[in-house]
């Protein structure tokens, strides 16, 4: 399937893997890229040397394009931004801020820059700043979320920008991909589906919680202080939401989540750790390779877009 995004990024399938902290490292990124999509290494709060190492390890596995997601609030953002130029990373996605201060440097180095946006206003701003495309991410996604749904956000962003739009949030199969295309998107970004990939280093306890999740198992913490995060319900979310309701200060709430994502992803603590996952978790029923996932989703999406019911 050829779209503006597959041509822009030189990939086969219009599927981009989300830059999930602790999950999106070189094993997963390389596997997604090798399968025809665009794998992303999530820089998160990691130092620049770690990011450089992950880029090089991924390139030992595949010669397909691989991107890096930069969390702009990271204390290492400046150093990471420079490493991406030095390593000639072809695609950079960004979150948690405005990449404007790095745009000239990245564009001069030939990097394609694709910010994640949660509003029409931010999409316009990113286009004016030189973005090659934008990722319109709805509130159904896992992790840090905005307020608008994917169904409402994507077409509104498509209507106001000239650059290609990538839909994210609430997409986990070929039906979601087909729906995103009908809304005007040229590609999709998936996170939760790839967490359970066989190539994902995520702890088996974490994968199992996603596979066994029901449609009502999603919870959002942090709404009271303006930093909402979507995750699966557990003992930690129960305690956090109770304290939020009781008006506990932000500083105390923050202490509850320090290291909690790592504890869940790496150590498998799914009781007190943070199990970030989107609302599509209830749709995921099995662990597959990235190749199997992408092949399955593209067959289903292609059939549906051609008006054929996929069985």
Short mmCIF file of the C-alpha atoms (twelve columns), coordinates in Angstrom:
data_MODEL
# 
_entry.id   MODEL 
# 
loop_
_atom_site.group_PDB 
_atom_site.id 
_atom_site.type_symbol 
_atom_site.label_atom_id 
_atom_site.label_alt_id 
_atom_site.label_comp_id 
_atom_site.label_asym_id 
_atom_site.label_seq_id 
_atom_site.Cartn_x 
_atom_site.Cartn_y 
_atom_site.Cartn_z 
_atom_site.pdbx_PDB_model_num 
ATOM 1   C CA . UNK A 1   0.000   0.000   0.000  1 
ATOM 2   C CA . UNK A 2   1.490   3.313   -1.100 1 
ATOM 3   C CA . UNK A 3   0.595   6.544   0.646  1 
ATOM 4   C CA . UNK A 4   2.224   9.934   1.149  1 
ATOM 5   C CA . UNK A 5   3.780   8.566   4.351  1 
ATOM 6   C CA . UNK A 6   5.190   5.356   2.855  1 
ATOM 7   C CA . UNK A 7   6.806   7.436   0.124  1 
ATOM 8   C CA . UNK A 8   8.041   10.118  2.526  1 
ATOM 9   C CA . UNK A 9   9.598   7.618   4.937  1 
ATOM 10  C CA . UNK A 10  10.551  4.950   2.385  1 
ATOM 11  C CA . UNK A 11  8.620   2.166   4.117  1 
ATOM 12  C CA . UNK A 12  6.327   -0.553  2.789  1 
ATOM 13  C CA . UNK A 13  3.391   -0.483  5.209  1 
ATOM 14  C CA . UNK A 14  1.813   2.754   6.523  1 
ATOM 15  C CA . UNK A 15  2.338   1.625   10.112 1 
ATOM 16  C CA . UNK A 16  4.544   3.395   12.650 1 
ATOM 17  C CA . UNK A 17  5.385   1.977   16.059 1 
ATOM 18  C CA . UNK A 18  4.932   4.295   19.018 1 
ATOM 19  C CA . UNK A 19  7.979   5.504   20.966 1 
ATOM 20  C CA . UNK A 20  6.997   3.910   24.268 1 
ATOM 21  C CA . UNK A 21  9.382   4.462   27.183 1 
ATOM 22  C CA . UNK A 22  11.132  1.279   28.384 1 
ATOM 23  C CA . UNK A 23  9.403   -0.744  25.636 1 
ATOM 24  C CA . UNK A 24  10.517  0.856   22.370 1 
ATOM 25  C CA . UNK A 25  14.163  -0.203  22.260 1 
ATOM 26  C CA . UNK A 26  16.241  -1.688  19.436 1 
ATOM 27  C CA . UNK A 27  14.780  -5.209  19.413 1 
ATOM 28  C CA . UNK A 28  11.220  -4.005  18.838 1 
ATOM 29  C CA . UNK A 29  12.134  -1.109  16.543 1 
ATOM 30  C CA . UNK A 30  14.262  -3.298  14.292 1 
ATOM 31  C CA . UNK A 31  11.550  -5.973  14.102 1 
ATOM 32  C CA . UNK A 32  8.847   -3.474  13.102 1 
ATOM 33  C CA . UNK A 33  11.080  -1.925  10.435 1 
ATOM 34  C CA . UNK A 34  12.138  -5.326  9.112  1 
ATOM 35  C CA . UNK A 35  8.444   -6.205  8.805  1 
ATOM 36  C CA . UNK A 36  7.829   -3.195  6.557  1 
ATOM 37  C CA . UNK A 37  6.666   -0.558  9.025  1 
ATOM 38  C CA . UNK A 38  8.708   2.127   10.770 1 
ATOM 39  C CA . UNK A 39  10.226  1.053   14.067 1 
ATOM 40  C CA . UNK A 40  10.847  3.770   16.627 1 
ATOM 41  C CA . UNK A 41  13.375  3.844   19.466 1 
ATOM 42  C CA . UNK A 42  11.914  5.743   22.412 1 
ATOM 43  C CA . UNK A 43  14.549  8.061   23.882 1 
ATOM 44  C CA . UNK A 44  12.273  8.968   26.829 1 
ATOM 45  C CA . UNK A 45  14.494  10.164  29.728 1 
ATOM 46  C CA . UNK A 46  17.514  8.114   28.637 1 
ATOM 47  C CA . UNK A 47  20.954  9.716   28.201 1 
ATOM 48  C CA . UNK A 48  22.334  10.362  24.726 1 
ATOM 49  C CA . UNK A 49  24.897  7.546   24.851 1 
ATOM 50  C CA . UNK A 50  22.133  4.989   25.441 1 
ATOM 51  C CA . UNK A 51  20.172  6.338   22.474 1 
ATOM 52  C CA . UNK A 52  23.248  6.182   20.236 1 
ATOM 53  C CA . UNK A 53  23.858  2.593   21.306 1 
ATOM 54  C CA . UNK A 54  20.276  1.565   20.572 1 
ATOM 55  C CA . UNK A 55  20.397  3.126   17.107 1 
ATOM 56  C CA . UNK A 56  23.568  1.224   16.255 1 
ATOM 57  C CA . UNK A 57  22.240  -2.063  17.655 1 
ATOM 58  C CA . UNK A 58  19.069  -1.734  15.592 1 
ATOM 59  C CA . UNK A 59  21.120  -1.155  12.449 1 
ATOM 60  C CA . UNK A 60  22.966  -4.390  13.086 1 
ATOM 61  C CA . UNK A 61  19.629  -6.207  12.823 1 
ATOM 62  C CA . UNK A 62  18.050  -4.473  9.821  1 
ATOM 63  C CA . UNK A 63  19.011  -2.064  7.058  1 
ATOM 64  C CA . UNK A 64  15.459  -0.681  6.876  1 
ATOM 65  C CA . UNK A 65  14.798  2.900   8.117  1 
ATOM 66  C CA . UNK A 66  14.468  3.293   11.885 1 
ATOM 67  C CA . UNK A 67  13.321  6.413   13.726 1 
ATOM 68  C CA . UNK A 68  13.727  7.851   17.210 1 
ATOM 69  C CA . UNK A 69  11.130  9.481   19.434 1 
ATOM 70  C CA . UNK A 70  12.410  12.451  21.452 1 
ATOM 71  C CA . UNK A 71  10.627  13.409  24.643 1 
ATOM 72  C CA . UNK A 72  11.292  17.141  24.626 1 
ATOM 73  C CA . UNK A 73  10.956  17.497  28.415 1 
ATOM 74  C CA . UNK A 74  13.850  15.093  28.980 1 
ATOM 75  C CA . UNK A 75  16.901  16.634  30.694 1 
ATOM 76  C CA . UNK A 76  18.965  14.977  27.956 1 
ATOM 77  C CA . UNK A 77  16.933  16.350  25.032 1 
ATOM 78  C CA . UNK A 78  19.688  18.679  23.777 1 
ATOM 79  C CA . UNK A 79  22.307  15.935  23.716 1 
ATOM 80  C CA . UNK A 80  19.912  13.414  22.166 1 
ATOM 81  C CA . UNK A 81  18.957  15.913  19.453 1 
ATOM 82  C CA . UNK A 82  22.621  16.223  18.479 1 
ATOM 83  C CA . UNK A 83  23.178  12.447  18.489 1 
ATOM 84  C CA . UNK A 84  20.333  11.989  16.010 1 
ATOM 85  C CA . UNK A 85  22.129  14.301  13.584 1 
ATOM 86  C CA . UNK A 86  25.452  12.567  14.084 1 
ATOM 87  C CA . UNK A 87  23.869  9.137   13.565 1 
ATOM 88  C CA . UNK A 88  21.918  10.365  10.520 1 
ATOM 89  C CA . UNK A 89  18.576  9.153   11.870 1 
ATOM 90  C CA . UNK A 90  16.111  9.504   8.965  1 
ATOM 91  C CA . UNK A 91  12.902  10.048  10.982 1 
ATOM 92  C CA . UNK A 92  12.361  11.825  14.291 1 
ATOM 93  C CA . UNK A 93  9.053   11.885  16.147 1 
ATOM 94  C CA . UNK A 94  8.611   14.198  19.118 1 
ATOM 95  C CA . UNK A 95  6.349   14.499  22.136 1 
ATOM 96  C CA . UNK A 96  5.877   16.560  25.297 1 
ATOM 97  C CA . UNK A 97  6.706   19.945  23.840 1 
ATOM 98  C CA . UNK A 98  7.621   22.010  20.778 1 
ATOM 99  C CA . UNK A 99  10.649  20.805  18.745 1 
ATOM 100 C CA . UNK A 100 11.165  24.280  17.259 1 
ATOM 101 C CA . UNK A 101 14.631  24.819  18.788 1 
ATOM 102 C CA . UNK A 102 15.949  21.706  17.004 1 
ATOM 103 C CA . UNK A 103 14.040  22.001  13.743 1 
ATOM 104 C CA . UNK A 104 16.670  23.863  11.710 1 
ATOM 105 C CA . UNK A 105 19.440  21.507  12.824 1 
ATOM 106 C CA . UNK A 106 17.397  18.389  12.091 1 
ATOM 107 C CA . UNK A 107 16.095  19.611  8.742  1 
ATOM 108 C CA . UNK A 108 19.567  20.673  7.627  1 
ATOM 109 C CA . UNK A 109 20.748  17.137  8.394  1 
ATOM 110 C CA . UNK A 110 18.003  15.676  6.189  1 
ATOM 111 C CA . UNK A 111 15.871  14.303  9.030  1 
ATOM 112 C CA . UNK A 112 12.113  14.006  8.609  1 
ATOM 113 C CA . UNK A 113 10.461  15.537  11.699 1 
ATOM 114 C CA . UNK A 114 7.014   14.334  12.797 1 
ATOM 115 C CA . UNK A 115 5.623   15.781  16.052 1 
ATOM 116 C CA . UNK A 116 2.790   14.171  18.026 1 
ATOM 117 C CA . UNK A 117 -0.124  16.600  18.423 1 
ATOM 118 C CA . UNK A 118 -3.316  16.434  20.469 1 
ATOM 119 C CA . UNK A 119 -5.061  19.501  19.044 1 
ATOM 120 C CA . UNK A 120 -5.711  21.350  15.800 1 
ATOM 121 C CA . UNK A 121 -3.874  24.434  17.072 1 
ATOM 122 C CA . UNK A 122 -0.723  22.449  17.806 1 
ATOM 123 C CA . UNK A 123 -0.898  20.740  14.412 1 
ATOM 124 C CA . UNK A 124 -1.004  24.130  12.703 1 
ATOM 125 C CA . UNK A 125 1.911   25.350  14.788 1 
ATOM 126 C CA . UNK A 126 4.003   22.284  13.946 1 
ATOM 127 C CA . UNK A 127 3.308   22.663  10.224 1 
ATOM 128 C CA . UNK A 128 4.354   26.318  10.319 1 
ATOM 129 C CA . UNK A 129 7.514   25.267  12.134 1 
ATOM 130 C CA . UNK A 130 8.554   22.925  9.321  1 
ATOM 131 C CA . UNK A 131 7.168   19.524  10.336 1 
ATOM 132 C CA . UNK A 132 7.114   16.973  7.511  1 
ATOM 133 C CA . UNK A 133 3.965   15.321  8.917  1 
ATOM 134 C CA . UNK A 134 2.056   15.215  12.204 1 
ATOM 135 C CA . UNK A 135 0.781   12.388  14.384 1 
ATOM 136 C CA . UNK A 136 -2.750  13.230  15.551 1 
ATOM 137 C CA . UNK A 137 -3.140  11.215  18.737 1 
ATOM 138 C CA . UNK A 138 -6.533  10.730  20.336 1 
ATOM 139 C CA . UNK A 139 -7.356  10.222  23.992 1 
ATOM 140 C CA . UNK A 140 -7.871  6.461   23.482 1 
ATOM 141 C CA . UNK A 141 -4.098  5.952   23.432 1 
ATOM 142 C CA . UNK A 142 -1.994  4.641   26.293 1 
ATOM 143 C CA . UNK A 143 0.303   6.841   28.375 1 
ATOM 144 C CA . UNK A 144 0.013   10.641  28.326 1 
ATOM 145 C CA . UNK A 145 -3.211  11.664  26.617 1 
ATOM 146 C CA . UNK A 146 -5.061  14.684  25.290 1 
ATOM 147 C CA . UNK A 147 -8.801  15.354  25.443 1 
ATOM 148 C CA . UNK A 148 -10.087 14.747  21.903 1 
ATOM 149 C CA . UNK A 149 -10.921 11.323  20.501 1 
ATOM 150 C CA . UNK A 150 -9.120  10.000  17.435 1 
ATOM 151 C CA . UNK A 151 -12.414 9.943   15.515 1 
ATOM 152 C CA . UNK A 152 -12.891 13.689  16.045 1 
ATOM 153 C CA . UNK A 153 -9.272  14.878  16.080 1 
ATOM 154 C CA . UNK A 154 -7.921  13.273  12.901 1 
ATOM 155 C CA . UNK A 155 -10.402 14.735  10.367 1 
ATOM 156 C CA . UNK A 156 -10.144 18.191  11.930 1 
ATOM 157 C CA . UNK A 157 -6.345  18.100  11.685 1 
ATOM 158 C CA . UNK A 158 -6.531  16.756  8.116  1 
ATOM 159 C CA . UNK A 159 -8.764  19.703  7.186  1 
ATOM 160 C CA . UNK A 160 -6.311  22.389  8.336  1 
ATOM 161 C CA . UNK A 161 -2.815  21.140  7.437  1 
ATOM 162 C CA . UNK A 162 -1.201  20.357  4.096  1 
ATOM 163 C CA . UNK A 163 1.343   17.874  5.459  1 
ATOM 164 C CA . UNK A 164 0.386   14.184  5.789  1 
ATOM 165 C CA . UNK A 165 -1.418  13.139  8.963  1 
ATOM 166 C CA . UNK A 166 -0.747  9.938   10.907 1 
ATOM 167 C CA . UNK A 167 -3.615  8.745   13.107 1 
ATOM 168 C CA . UNK A 168 -2.925  7.347   16.592 1 
ATOM 169 C CA . UNK A 169 -4.985  6.229   19.561 1 
ATOM 170 C CA . UNK A 170 -7.519  3.406   19.586 1 
ATOM 171 C CA . UNK A 171 -6.053  1.609   16.560 1 
ATOM 172 C CA . UNK A 172 -5.070  -2.025  16.928 1 
ATOM 173 C CA . UNK A 173 -6.146  -3.944  13.837 1 
ATOM 174 C CA . UNK A 174 -6.963  -3.624  10.153 1 
ATOM 175 C CA . UNK A 175 -10.404 -2.205  10.915 1 
ATOM 176 C CA . UNK A 176 -8.804  0.667   12.788 1 
ATOM 177 C CA . UNK A 177 -6.343  1.284   9.976  1 
ATOM 178 C CA . UNK A 178 -9.135  1.353   7.385  1 
ATOM 179 C CA . UNK A 179 -11.140 3.730   9.584  1 
ATOM 180 C CA . UNK A 180 -8.132  6.049   9.942  1 
ATOM 181 C CA . UNK A 181 -7.745  6.171   6.180  1 
ATOM 182 C CA . UNK A 182 -11.416 7.039   5.791  1 
ATOM 183 C CA . UNK A 183 -10.843 9.941   8.196  1 
ATOM 184 C CA . UNK A 184 -8.122  11.257  5.897  1 
ATOM 185 C CA . UNK A 185 -4.964  9.868   7.504  1 
ATOM 186 C CA . UNK A 186 -2.069  8.567   5.398  1 
ATOM 187 C CA . UNK A 187 -0.741  6.179   8.048  1 
ATOM 188 C CA . UNK A 188 -1.298  5.016   11.610 1 
ATOM 189 C CA . UNK A 189 0.825   4.821   14.744 1 
ATOM 190 C CA . UNK A 190 0.358   1.803   17.024 1 
ATOM 191 C CA . UNK A 191 1.684   1.316   20.524 1 
ATOM 192 C CA . UNK A 192 -0.258  -1.154  22.648 1 
ATOM 193 C CA . UNK A 193 -0.493  -3.834  19.934 1 
ATOM 194 C CA . UNK A 194 3.302   -3.908  19.606 1 
ATOM 195 C CA . UNK A 195 3.836   -4.170  23.371 1 
ATOM 196 C CA . UNK A 196 2.795   -7.827  23.150 1 
ATOM 197 C CA . UNK A 197 4.988   -8.598  20.124 1 
ATOM 198 C CA . UNK A 198 7.288   -11.584 20.532 1 
ATOM 199 C CA . UNK A 199 10.228  -9.258  19.879 1 
ATOM 200 C CA . UNK A 200 9.125   -6.893  22.670 1 
ATOM 201 C CA . UNK A 201 11.320  -7.061  25.776 1 
ATOM 202 C CA . UNK A 202 8.320   -6.171  27.927 1 
ATOM 203 C CA . UNK A 203 7.912   -8.518  30.907 1 
ATOM 204 C CA . UNK A 204 5.536   -11.437 30.345 1 
ATOM 205 C CA . UNK A 205 3.369   -10.263 33.263 1 
ATOM 206 C CA . UNK A 206 2.788   -6.970  31.447 1 
ATOM 207 C CA . UNK A 207 1.977   -8.713  28.156 1 
ATOM 208 C CA . UNK A 208 -0.395  -11.096 29.941 1 
ATOM 209 C CA . UNK A 209 -2.311  -8.212  31.544 1 
ATOM 210 C CA . UNK A 210 -2.879  -6.660  28.115 1 
ATOM 211 C CA . UNK A 211 -3.913  -9.962  26.529 1 
ATOM 212 C CA . UNK A 212 -6.377  -10.645 29.361 1 
ATOM 213 C CA . UNK A 213 -7.695  -7.066  29.515 1 
ATOM 214 C CA . UNK A 214 -11.395 -6.345  29.108 1 
ATOM 215 C CA . UNK A 215 -12.943 -3.309  27.472 1 
ATOM 216 C CA . UNK A 216 -13.510 -1.643  30.880 1 
ATOM 217 C CA . UNK A 217 -10.006 -2.210  32.278 1 
ATOM 218 C CA . UNK A 218 -8.614  1.188   31.249 1 
ATOM 219 C CA . UNK A 219 -8.134  3.941   33.849 1 
ATOM 220 C CA . UNK A 220 -6.900  7.523   33.618 1 
ATOM 221 C CA . UNK A 221 -4.933  9.016   36.490 1 
ATOM 222 C CA . UNK A 222 -3.737  12.585  36.851 1 
ATOM 223 C CA . UNK A 223 -6.722  14.488  35.492 1 
ATOM 224 C CA . UNK A 224 -6.888  16.678  38.598 1 
ATOM 225 C CA . UNK A 225 -3.419  18.154  38.028 1 
ATOM 226 C CA . UNK A 226 -3.488  18.325  34.241 1 
ATOM 227 C CA . UNK A 227 -1.238  15.351  33.450 1 
ATOM 228 C CA . UNK A 228 -3.652  12.542  32.518 1 
ATOM 229 C CA . UNK A 229 -2.148  9.108   31.880 1 
ATOM 230 C CA . UNK A 230 -4.072  6.111   30.541 1 
ATOM 231 C CA . UNK A 231 -3.135  2.699   31.947 1 
ATOM 232 C CA . UNK A 232 -4.706  -0.582  32.998 1 
ATOM 233 C CA . UNK A 233 -6.415  -0.739  36.383 1 
ATOM 234 C CA . UNK A 234 -4.485  -2.270  39.276 1 
ATOM 235 C CA . UNK A 235 -3.812  -1.673  42.961 1 
ATOM 236 C CA . UNK A 236 -1.714  1.398   42.174 1 
ATOM 237 C CA . UNK A 237 -4.408  3.113   40.075 1 
ATOM 238 C CA . UNK A 238 -7.007  2.333   42.743 1 
ATOM 239 C CA . UNK A 239 -4.905  4.012   45.443 1 
ATOM 240 C CA . UNK A 240 -3.897  6.899   43.183 1 
ATOM 241 C CA . UNK A 241 -7.451  7.721   42.108 1 
ATOM 242 C CA . UNK A 242 -8.649  7.579   45.727 1 
ATOM 243 C CA . UNK A 243 -5.950  10.043  46.775 1 
ATOM 244 C CA . UNK A 244 -6.755  12.260  43.794 1 
ATOM 245 C CA . UNK A 245 -10.386 12.308  44.835 1 
ATOM 246 C CA . UNK A 246 -9.354  13.223  48.373 1 
ATOM 247 C CA . UNK A 247 -7.352  16.215  47.090 1 
ATOM 248 C CA . UNK A 248 -3.889  14.897  47.959 1 
ATOM 249 C CA . UNK A 249 -1.162  17.339  46.731 1 
ATOM 250 C CA . UNK A 250 0.484   16.658  43.353 1 
ATOM 251 C CA . UNK A 251 3.904   16.110  44.951 1 
ATOM 252 C CA . UNK A 252 2.604   13.197  47.022 1 
ATOM 253 C CA . UNK A 253 0.828   11.686  44.038 1 
ATOM 254 C CA . UNK A 254 3.984   11.995  41.962 1 
ATOM 255 C CA . UNK A 255 5.943   9.949   44.490 1 
ATOM 256 C CA . UNK A 256 3.562   7.038   43.894 1 
ATOM 257 C CA . UNK A 257 4.604   6.767   40.246 1 
ATOM 258 C CA . UNK A 258 8.375   7.303   40.418 1 
ATOM 259 C CA . UNK A 259 9.906   4.312   38.625 1 
ATOM 260 C CA . UNK A 260 6.490   2.646   38.340 1 
ATOM 261 C CA . UNK A 261 6.591   2.183   34.555 1 
ATOM 262 C CA . UNK A 262 10.001  0.550   34.696 1 
ATOM 263 C CA . UNK A 263 8.838   -1.673  37.544 1 
ATOM 264 C CA . UNK A 264 6.002   -2.973  35.363 1 
ATOM 265 C CA . UNK A 265 7.859   -3.259  32.040 1 
ATOM 266 C CA . UNK A 266 11.166  -4.620  33.311 1 
ATOM 267 C CA . UNK A 267 10.382  -6.318  36.635 1 
ATOM 268 C CA . UNK A 268 6.814   -7.397  35.893 1 
ATOM 269 C CA . UNK A 269 5.210   -5.668  38.871 1 
ATOM 270 C CA . UNK A 270 1.695   -5.386  37.482 1 
ATOM 271 C CA . UNK A 271 0.153   -4.752  40.902 1 
ATOM 272 C CA . UNK A 272 1.919   -1.548  41.903 1 
ATOM 273 C CA . UNK A 273 3.624   -0.638  38.615 1 
ATOM 274 C CA . UNK A 274 2.217   1.513   35.815 1 
ATOM 275 C CA . UNK A 275 0.753   -0.629  33.011 1 
ATOM 276 C CA . UNK A 276 0.446   1.953   30.245 1 
ATOM 277 C CA . UNK A 277 -1.919  0.708   27.536 1 
ATOM 278 C CA . UNK A 278 -4.564  2.143   25.251 1 
ATOM 279 C CA . UNK A 279 -8.265  1.361   25.193 1 
ATOM 280 C CA . UNK A 280 -7.671  -1.227  22.463 1 
ATOM 281 C CA . UNK A 281 -6.060  -3.544  25.030 1 
ATOM 282 C CA . UNK A 282 -9.329  -5.462  25.200 1 
ATOM 283 C CA . UNK A 283 -8.988  -6.308  21.491 1 
ATOM 284 C CA . UNK A 284 -5.574  -7.946  21.824 1 
ATOM 285 C CA . UNK A 285 -5.824  -11.690 22.395 1 
ATOM 286 C CA . UNK A 286 -2.437  -13.158 21.481 1 
ATOM 287 C CA . UNK A 287 1.306   -12.633 21.222 1 
ATOM 288 C CA . UNK A 288 2.620   -12.513 17.643 1 
ATOM 289 C CA . UNK A 289 5.755   -11.498 15.785 1 
ATOM 290 C CA . UNK A 290 5.815   -7.983  14.339 1 
ATOM 291 C CA . UNK A 291 5.763   -9.512  10.865 1 
ATOM 292 C CA . UNK A 292 2.629   -11.507 11.676 1 
ATOM 293 C CA . UNK A 293 0.936   -8.433  13.144 1 
ATOM 294 C CA . UNK A 294 1.698   -6.157  10.214 1 
ATOM 295 C CA . UNK A 295 0.820   -8.756  7.576  1 
ATOM 296 C CA . UNK A 296 -2.486  -9.523  9.308  1 
ATOM 297 C CA . UNK A 297 -3.446  -5.878  9.772  1 
ATOM 298 C CA . UNK A 298 -2.561  -4.872  6.218  1 
ATOM 299 C CA . UNK A 299 -4.504  -7.762  4.680  1 
ATOM 300 C CA . UNK A 300 -7.567  -6.825  6.718  1 
ATOM 301 C CA . UNK A 301 -7.264  -3.088  6.028  1 
ATOM 302 C CA . UNK A 302 -6.705  -3.592  2.299  1 
ATOM 303 C CA . UNK A 303 -9.722  -5.875  2.009  1 
ATOM 304 C CA . UNK A 304 -11.978 -3.463  3.890  1 
ATOM 305 C CA . UNK A 305 -10.836 -0.452  1.855  1 
ATOM 306 C CA . UNK A 306 -11.675 -2.428  -1.285 1 
ATOM 307 C CA . UNK A 307 -15.144 -3.123  0.071  1 
ATOM 308 C CA . UNK A 308 -14.489 -6.768  0.831  1 
ATOM 309 C CA . UNK A 309 -15.435 -8.247  4.210  1 
ATOM 310 C CA . UNK A 310 -12.319 -9.672  5.845  1 
ATOM 311 C CA . UNK A 311 -12.699 -13.084 7.492  1 
# 
